């Protein structure tokens, strides 16, 4: 699972994902309730990709915005059945979450230490996600797009089993290869399940990255406040 990550920078969005940086997605680190860029198929039906700012934590039209605190990850095993996710999944509202790296807690020292996990090849990661839309709740009460990262069991993954509390189930985000991006965005609900596999540990790089306390919190005018 993932509740904190580094969204891709503008140059990587253009170079690796072929999209421009959207407005209102300036947060350096993303947490549930923050706006961050996602890549999806353009809504004009052209088949082209577009990048939009979306709330990290999927919020259907019927739900309160505070739901984003609990819907930032969607389990692949139940994404087609859970009320918060099933509509987006069956409507094929798939997206890619561009990430420089994501963070997970490691308890091997006896207390939680934040670790940074990224690509061993130096590229950004494309995380599989689903998105939804609501008519209000965005900046200036404009329509809001929101998203959730898809996760899979990682109890036996050589790297990801090292994270989260001892005894808890181990989970990891579903990471796509670049040559899978187009097929993922165009998949139907049944085809989507073929992408639900763990990413090879040898293609990831992980190291401790304890949070550094800031003297003064940075303003968040370009992303949603925590709800």
C-alpha positions in Angstrom: 0.0 0.0 0.0 1.1 3.6 -0.5 -0.1 6.7 1.3 2.8 9.0 0.4 4.8 9.4 -2.8 6.7 11.8 -5.1 4.7 12.7 -8.2 6.8 12.9 -11.4 8.3 16.3 -12.3 7.3 18.2 -15.4 10.3 17.1 -17.5 9.6 13.4 -16.7 5.9 13.8 -17.5 6.7 15.0 -20.9 9.6 12.7 -21.7 8.4 9.4 -20.2 4.6 9.7 -20.4 4.2 12.1 -23.3 2.0 14.6 -21.5 2.2 18.2 -20.2 2.0 19.1 -16.5 -1.6 20.1 -15.5 -2.5 23.2 -13.5 -3.0 22.8 -9.7 -0.7 19.9 -9.3 2.4 21.5 -7.7 2.8 19.4 -4.5 6.3 17.9 -4.2 5.1 15.1 -2.0 1.5 13.7 -2.3 -0.6 12.5 0.6 -4.3 11.6 0.6 -6.4 14.6 -0.2 -3.6 16.3 -2.2 -3.8 17.0 -5.9 -1.3 15.2 -8.1 -1.0 14.5 -11.9 -2.5 11.3 -13.4 -2.4 10.2 -17.0 -5.6 8.9 -18.6 -7.2 8.7 -22.1 -8.5 12.1 -23.2 -12.3 12.4 -22.7 -12.8 13.7 -26.3 -12.6 10.1 -27.6 -9.4 10.7 -29.6 -7.5 7.9 -28.0 -4.7 10.4 -27.0 -3.4 10.7 -23.5 -4.0 13.6 -21.2 -2.6 14.6 -17.8 -5.0 16.1 -15.3 -4.7 17.1 -11.6 -6.5 14.7 -9.4 -7.2 14.2 -5.7 -5.1 11.3 -4.2 -7.9 9.2 -2.7 -10.9 8.3 -4.9 -14.1 10.2 -4.1 -17.3 9.1 -5.9 -20.0 11.7 -6.6 -22.1 10.3 -3.7 -19.4 10.5 -1.1 -18.0 13.2 1.3 -14.6 14.5 0.3 -13.2 13.1 3.6 -13.4 9.7 2.0 -10.1 10.4 0.3 -8.4 9.6 3.6 -9.4 5.9 3.2 -9.6 5.3 -0.6 -6.1 6.2 -1.8 -5.4 2.5 -2.4 -7.8 -0.1 -4.0 -7.2 -3.8 -3.5 -7.1 -5.7 -6.8 -8.9 -8.6 -5.2 -12.0 -6.5 -4.4 -11.8 -3.4 -6.6 -14.7 -4.6 -8.8 -17.0 -5.1 -5.8 -16.3 -2.4 -3.2 -18.9 0.5 -3.4 -16.2 3.2 -3.6 -14.4 1.6 -6.5 -16.6 -0.7 -8.5 -18.2 2.0 -10.7 -14.8 3.4 -11.8 -13.4 -0.1 -12.4 -16.3 -1.4 -14.5 -16.5 1.9 -16.5 -12.9 1.3 -17.5 -11.7 4.5 -15.9 -8.1 3.4 -15.7 -5.2 5.8 -15.2 -1.4 5.8 -14.7 0.0 7.5 -11.6 3.4 8.9 -12.5 5.8 8.6 -9.5 9.4 9.4 -9.0 9.3 7.2 -6.0 6.9 6.1 -3.2 7.4 5.7 0.5 6.7 2.8 2.9 7.5 2.2 6.7 10.1 -0.4 7.6 10.0 -1.8 11.2 13.2 -3.9 11.1 14.9 -1.6 13.6 12.0 -2.0 16.0 10.4 1.3 15.1 9.0 2.7 11.8 11.6 4.2 9.5 10.4 5.7 6.2 12.0 4.1 3.1 12.1 5.4 -0.4 11.3 3.0 -3.2 12.0 3.8 -6.9 13.1 2.3 -10.2 16.6 0.7 -10.4 16.8 2.0 -13.9 16.5 5.7 -12.9 13.2 6.1 -14.6 9.9 7.1 -13.0 7.3 4.5 -12.1 3.9 4.2 -13.8 1.5 3.0 -11.1 -1.8 1.5 -12.2 -4.8 3.4 -10.9 -8.5 4.1 -11.3 -10.2 7.5 -11.4 -13.6 9.0 -10.8 -15.3 12.4 -11.3 -17.6 14.6 -9.3 -19.2 17.9 -10.3 -17.9 19.8 -7.2 -15.0 19.7 -4.7 -12.0 20.8 -6.8 -10.1 24.1 -6.7 -12.6 27.0 -6.6 -15.3 24.3 -6.2 -14.8 23.2 -9.8 -15.3 19.6 -10.9 -13.0 17.2 -9.1 -11.1 14.2 -10.6 -9.9 11.7 -8.0 -7.9 8.5 -8.1 -6.7 5.4 -6.2 -3.6 3.3 -6.7 -4.2 -0.4 -7.2 -2.4 -2.7 -4.8 -1.6 -6.5 -4.7 -0.6 -8.9 -2.1 3.2 -8.9 -1.5 3.6 -11.3 1.4 6.3 -13.3 -0.6 7.8 -10.4 -2.5 11.6 -10.3 -1.7 11.6 -6.5 -1.2 8.0 -5.4 -0.3 7.5 -8.0 2.4 10.0 -5.9 4.5 7.6 -3.1 5.0 4.6 -2.3 7.3 4.0 -3.6 10.8 5.1 -7.1 11.7 2.1 -9.4 11.3 0.3 -7.2 8.9 -0.4 -8.3 5.4 2.2 -7.0 3.0 0.9 -5.0 -0.1 2.5 -3.2 -3.0 1.3 -0.9 -5.7 0.8 -2.4 -9.2 3.6 -1.0 -11.3 3.3 -1.0 -15.1 6.1 -1.4 -17.7 6.2 1.5 -20.2 5.2 -0.8 -23.0 2.0 -1.7 -21.0 0.8 1.9 -20.7 -1.4 2.0 -23.8 -2.9 -1.4 -23.2 -3.7 -0.6 -19.6 -5.5 2.6 -20.5 -7.6 0.8 -23.1 -8.3 -2.4 -21.2 -11.8 -3.5 -20.2 -12.5 -4.7 -16.7 -11.7 -8.3 -17.4 -8.5 -7.5 -19.4 -7.4 -5.2 -16.6 -6.9 -8.2 -14.2 -4.0 -9.5 -16.4 -2.0 -6.5 -15.2 -2.3 -7.4 -11.5 1.1 -8.8 -10.9 3.9 -8.0 -8.5 6.8 -6.0 -10.0 10.2 -7.7 -9.9 12.3 -6.8 -6.8 15.5 -6.5 -8.9 14.0 -3.7 -10.9 13.4 -1.6 -7.7 15.8 0.3 -5.5 15.0 1.0 -1.8 16.8 2.9 0.9 16.0 4.7 4.2 14.6 8.2 3.7 13.6 9.5 7.2 11.3 12.5 7.0 13.1 15.8 7.7 11.2 18.3 9.8 10.7 21.6 8.1 11.0 24.9 10.0 7.9 26.2 8.3 5.3 24.3 6.4 5.2 25.2 2.7 1.9 26.8 1.5 -0.5 24.4 -0.3 -2.4 26.8 -2.5 -2.1 24.6 -5.6 -3.2 21.4 -4.0 -6.2 20.3 -1.9 -5.9 20.8 1.9 -5.9 17.7 4.0 -9.5 16.8 4.7 
